C-alpha cells in the first residue's frame, strides 16, 4: 500500500450522508489536491449539480472542485454511493486496458456537462456500477473510484493497484 500512496497524487475526496439522489455532498475544493492535510476550510458543500445547465451550486470557503459535476452525476445514478475519490495515477491509468477498466471517451474534457453525460453512458453500457472504478481517457492519469463510503472507494483503488503488483 505504501507504493500505492507514492504513485497516486492530487486526490479529490467527496462524500455525502443519506442516499437521496439530490442530497448535498462535501467535496475538497479546487486547487487543494497538492495539500498533504485538509481541514474544514478546504471543503465545499455542493447543494446541487445541474449538468444540463453547466451549473454547480455550492457554499463554503473554497470553490468546489471542477469535478463536482462528475461526482454529482455518480451520486444521482447510484443512491447507494456515498464516497467518491478522484485520483491521478499514471500506473492505474496506463494499465486501464489490462485492468479492463471502463473508460470515458478520450475527446471528453473533465469537469464538463459532456463528462457528466459520459459517466451516465458508462453506468448504462458497462459494468462500472459493479466495479466501482473508471478511467478518464481524456484526462491523463484520471481515475475515479466510488463506493458505499470512502473506505470502500479506497479499497477499490487498492484492489486494482494490488492486481498490478502480482
Secondary structure, 3 states (H helix, E strand, C coil): CHHHHHHCEEEEEEECCCCCCCCCEEEEECCCCCCCCCCHHHEEEEEEEEHHHCEEEEEECCCECCCHHHHHHHHHHCCCCCEEEEEECHHHHHCHHHHCCEEECCCCCCCCHHHHHHHHHHHHHCCHHHHCEEEECCCCCEEEEEECCHHHHHHHHHHHHHHHHC
